[in-house]
């Protein structure tokens, strides 16, 4: 009685039509969900801001954060300023350069060109959003009102949310590391709000816009190889 030896099945190098097999697609449900959440959050913040509801909770959150910072130990305000510095243009430029060098070292110069293109897209998107949602008018009498009237959405939050999440994304596969980068961007934005550098509504809208961009980037790369 002859026994047949089982051999592992291999994926053919070409299809029946003579074409190379297509790479496996990554699931796009998470990317689509991120874009929908970002768009919904942005519209919700804009509706609250336009209806006047954002005026109350903006002032409340600014006052509460400032009060909590005053209660912290003597070393804590300096730490808050250091955390807020992680969202400054100079630091974000260093993060963008790190992303560019990491992509170039891993995938070559061609894919790395996408990093400055992404930055240009973010700058254009921020400018268009501000042009469409910021209304020109006389200068506000106090700082709180100025924060509520200008800077919507926060370009700083948009860049921080995208760049920190993209940098952590290069450290490994999966959703955990990008989530850590997203949390870091959120903490940075909270620190800047507590220092009076941004209004909460503007930061929330900027982070929602960053979520849309991250979802679009994930969706665009969903057909690539792991």
N, C-alpha and C positions, 0 to 999 in steps of 0.2 A: 504494500500500500504506500503510494507516494504522497508525501506531504508537501504542500505548497508553502513557500516562505513568503511571508507578508512583507512588502516593501512600503515604505512611507510614500504617500502621494505627494508629488511636487507640483508646484504651479508652473504651467508652461510658460516659456519665455515669450511666446507670441500667441496671439489668439488664432481662431480658425480662419480669420480673414487675413492673417499674416501681419497683424498690427501688434505692437507691444501692449501688454496689459496696462490698463489705467490704474494709477495709484489709488489706494483706498482713501475714501473721503472721510474726513473728520465729521462728527456730528455737528450740525449747524443750529440745533435747537437752542443751545446756550447763547450763541451769538445773537440770534434773533430775539431771544428773551431780553438780553442786555440792551439791545437797541430799543425795544418797545418800552422797557422800564425807564430808560433815559429820556425818551421822547415824552412819555406820560408825566414823568417827574418835572421836566422842563416846562411843559404846558401848565401843570398844576401850580408851579411857583409863579409863572407869569400871570396866570389868572388871579392868584391871590394878591400879587403885587399891583396889578391893574385895578382890582376891586377895592384896594385899600386895606385888605385884611393883613397883608404882610407888614404894614406899618407898625401894628401893635406887637407882633411876635418878633420883629426885627429889633425894636427897642428893648423888649423884654429880655431877649437872648443876649444882647450886647451888655445890658446892665447886669444880668446874672453872671455872665462869664467874667466881667470886670470885678464883681464882688468876690467870686471864688478865687480869682488870682490874688486879690488882696489878702485872703485868708491863708494862703499857702506859706510855707516856711520862707526864710530870707533868701535861700538859694534858688527857690522855685521860679520867681519871675525871670531870672537870668536864663534858666533852662527853657522857659516858655519862649523867650526871645531866640534862643538857639534853635528850637524846633521850628519856629516861624521862619527862620533863615533858610531852612531846607526848601522853602517855596520861593525863594528870591530868584530873580532872573539869572544871577551869576551861578548859583548852585544848579538850577535847571539846565543851564548851558553846559555845565560839566557833566550832568547826567546824560544829556543828549549826545555829548561827545563820547561818553563811555558806551552808550548803546551803539553808536556808529562803529567804534573800534571793535566791539565784541562781535557785531554782525559781520564786519569785514574779515575778522580773523576766522570766523566759523564758516561763512558762506561765500566770501569773496567780495570784491569791490562792487560788483553789479547789484546784489541784494542790498548792500550797505547804502547805495544811493537812495534807497527808499526812505532812509531816516531823514535827510534834509528835505525830501519831498513831503514827508509827513509833517515836518515842522512848518513848512510853507503852507500846507493845507490848513493846519491849526491856526496859523496867523490870519489867513484869509477868512476862515470860518468865524474866528473871534471878531474880526473887523466887521464882517457882514451882520453878525448878531447884534453887535453894539450899534451899528448904523440903523438897524431895523427896530431896536427896542429902546435905545436911549434917546430921550427927547431933550432937545436943547432948550434952554431957558435962562432966566436970571439966576445968579449964584444964590445958593441956599444960605440962610443966616447963621446956621450952626453946623458943626461937624456931623452930628447924627443925621440931620436931614440931607447933607451932602452925600453921605454914605448910602442913603436910601434912594437918591435920585440918579446917581452916576455909577458907572462901572458894571452895568447889568448886560450880560452875565460876566462873571469874573474870569478874565483871560488867564489870570494866575492860577486859579483853580482848575481851569481846563488843561493847561499845560502840565500842572503838577499831577493831576489824575492820570493823564495819558503816559507821561514820561516815567513816573515811578512804577506804574503797573507794567510797562513795557520792559523796564530794567529788570524787575524781579522775574518777569516771564522768561528772560534769557537764562536764568539760573536753573531751570528744570522744567519738566513737563507737568501737566496737570493744572488745576485751577487754584491750588492753595497759595503758591508763591505770588501770582498776580493779585490774589485777594489781599495778601499781606502788603503788597505795594499800594493797593487801593486804600487800605486802612491807614497806611503811613501818610498818604496824600490827604485823607480826611482829618487826621490829627494835625497836620501842618495847617490846614485851612482853619480849624478850630483855634489854633494858637494865634493865627493872624487876625481872626475875629476878636479874640480876647484883647488884643493889642490895639483894636480900633482901626486896623488897616483895611478891613473889608466888611461889608454888610452881609449878614447871614443869607438873605435871599439871593444876593449876587453869587455867593460861594455855592449855594445849593444848585443854582442854575448852571454854574460852570462845571460842577461835578457831574450833573446830569448830562451835559453836553459831552464831557469826557467819556461817560459810559456809552453814549451813542457811538463815539469814534472808536472806542475799544471793541465794541460789538461789530462795527463795520470792518475793522482790521481782522478780527477773528473770522468773520464770515468770508472775507476775501481770501484768507489763507486756509480755509477749510478743505479745499481740494488738494492741498499740497501733501507731501510726504511728512511723516513724523520725524 
